[in-house]
């Protein structure tokens, strides 16, 4: 497997793990994409960005994202 394909596969696994960690693995995929698109459209809103980043950082402090065995 090429290095680029390995990096791409690892990124997809990491993003999937984030979806699971957020408790969104069972939601409708259209809803999930809508949530991500909404967040993407607000990246320039500093208050929104910092509020969500703080929530995410706190979640990682409680339980880091486990990526054992992923190369």
C-alpha positions as CSV (number, residue, x, y, z in Angstrom):
1,X,0.0,0.0,0.0
2,X,1.4,3.4,-0.9
3,X,2.2,6.0,1.8
4,X,-0.6,8.3,0.5
5,X,-3.2,5.5,0.8
6,X,-2.0,4.7,4.3
7,X,-2.3,8.3,5.3
8,X,-5.8,8.5,3.7
9,X,-6.9,5.3,5.5
10,X,-5.6,6.6,8.8
11,X,-7.4,9.9,8.4
12,X,-10.7,8.2,7.6
13,X,-10.3,5.9,10.7
14,X,-9.6,8.9,12.9
15,X,-12.6,10.8,11.6
16,X,-14.8,7.8,12.1
17,X,-13.5,7.4,15.7
18,X,-14.5,11.0,16.3
19,X,-18.0,10.3,15.1
20,X,-18.2,7.4,17.4
21,X,-16.8,9.3,20.4
22,X,-19.4,12.1,19.8
23,X,-22.2,9.5,20.0
24,X,-23.2,10.1,16.4
25,X,-22.5,6.7,14.8
26,X,-26.2,5.8,14.8
27,X,-27.7,9.0,13.5
28,X,-29.0,9.6,10.0
29,X,-26.1,10.3,7.6
30,X,-27.9,13.3,6.1
31,X,-28.2,14.8,9.6
32,X,-24.6,14.1,10.3
33,X,-23.5,15.8,7.1
34,X,-25.7,18.7,7.8
35,X,-24.1,19.2,11.3
36,X,-20.7,19.1,9.7
37,X,-21.6,21.5,6.9
38,X,-23.2,23.9,9.5
39,X,-20.0,23.8,11.6
40,X,-17.9,24.3,8.4
41,X,-19.9,27.4,7.5
42,X,-19.2,28.9,10.9
43,X,-15.5,28.5,11.1
44,X,-14.9,32.2,10.9
45,X,-17.2,32.8,13.9
46,X,-14.6,33.0,16.7
47,X,-17.1,32.6,19.6
48,X,-18.7,29.5,18.0
49,X,-15.3,28.0,17.2
50,X,-13.9,28.5,20.7
51,X,-17.0,27.3,22.4
52,X,-17.0,24.0,20.4
53,X,-13.3,23.6,20.7
54,X,-13.5,23.9,24.5
55,X,-16.2,21.2,24.5
56,X,-14.1,19.0,22.4
57,X,-11.0,19.6,24.4
58,X,-12.9,18.8,27.6
59,X,-14.2,15.5,26.1
60,X,-10.6,14.5,25.2
61,X,-9.4,15.3,28.7
62,X,-12.0,13.0,30.1
63,X,-11.2,10.2,27.6
64,X,-8.5,10.5,24.9
65,X,-9.3,9.2,21.4
66,X,-8.0,5.6,21.3
67,X,-6.1,4.8,18.1
68,X,-4.1,1.8,19.1
69,X,-3.2,-0.5,16.3
70,X,-3.8,2.1,13.6
71,X,-0.8,2.6,11.4
